[in-house]
Amino acid sequence: ESSDYDAVAITAPPFMHLPVAKAAVLKNCHVFIEKPLGMSVIGWNEISNICKEKNLINYVSFHHRHIPYVKRL
C-alpha cells in the first residue's frame, strides 16, 4: 500500500514518533524525525528494517549541530 505523499516530517511530541513513523513507512513514505527519536529504543529496529526492505530514507534531525557554540564544543 502506498500514500499520496513521498515523505513525512515527524514533529509531534516524542511519545508519538514511533506510531507515526510506523504508519508512514508502511505507506512507503520516507521519514524525517525530530530529535529525540522517541521515548525508548523499543520498536525502532522494526522501523529501520522496514525502511531497508522498502529502500526508504529515514533521518533523525539534530538541528543544534549547526549552531556555532555547539560546533566548538
C-alpha positions as CSV (number, residue, x, y, z in Angstrom):
1,E,0.0,0.0,0.0
2,S,1.3,3.5,-0.7
3,S,0.4,7.1,0.2
4,D,-0.2,10.3,-1.7
5,Y,2.9,11.6,0.0
6,D,6.6,10.9,-0.7
7,A,7.9,11.9,2.8
8,V,6.7,12.7,6.3
9,A,8.3,15.2,8.7
10,I,7.6,13.9,12.2
11,T,7.4,16.8,14.6
12,A,4.9,15.6,17.1
13,P,5.7,15.1,20.8
14,P,8.3,12.3,21.2
15,F,5.9,9.8,22.5
16,M,4.1,9.9,19.1
17,H,7.2,9.5,16.9
18,L,7.2,5.7,16.8
19,P,3.5,5.2,15.8
20,V,3.6,8.0,13.3
21,A,6.9,6.7,11.8
22,K,5.5,3.1,11.5
23,A,2.3,4.3,9.8
24,A,4.4,6.4,7.4
25,V,6.9,3.7,6.4
26,L,4.1,1.1,6.0
27,K,2.6,3.6,3.4
28,N,6.0,3.8,1.7
29,C,6.9,7.3,2.9
30,H,10.4,8.5,3.7
31,V,10.6,9.8,7.3
32,F,12.4,12.9,8.8
33,I,12.1,12.7,12.6
34,E,12.9,15.4,15.1
35,K,15.2,14.5,17.9
36,P,14.7,12.8,20.3
37,L,13.8,9.7,18.3
38,G,11.3,8.5,20.8
39,M,10.8,7.6,24.4
40,S,12.8,4.4,24.2
41,V,14.7,2.3,21.7
42,I,11.9,-0.3,21.7
43,G,10.3,-0.6,18.3
44,W,12.8,1.3,16.2
45,N,14.6,-1.8,14.8
46,E,11.3,-2.7,13.1
47,I,11.1,0.8,11.5
48,S,14.8,0.5,10.4
49,N,14.2,-2.9,8.9
50,I,11.0,-1.8,7.1
51,C,13.0,1.2,5.7
52,K,15.8,-1.1,4.5
53,E,13.3,-3.5,2.9
54,K,11.5,-0.7,1.1
55,N,14.6,1.4,0.3
56,L,13.1,4.3,2.3
57,I,15.2,7.2,3.7
58,N,14.9,7.8,7.4
59,Y,16.7,10.6,9.1
60,V,16.8,12.0,12.6
61,S,17.2,15.7,12.9
62,F,19.6,17.4,15.3
63,H,19.4,21.0,14.3
64,H,21.6,22.2,17.2
65,R,24.7,20.7,15.5
66,H,24.7,23.7,13.1
67,I,24.9,26.3,16.0
68,P,28.4,27.8,16.2
69,Y,28.9,27.2,20.0
70,V,27.9,23.5,19.7
71,K,30.3,23.1,16.8
72,R,33.1,24.5,19.1
73,L,32.2,22.1,21.9
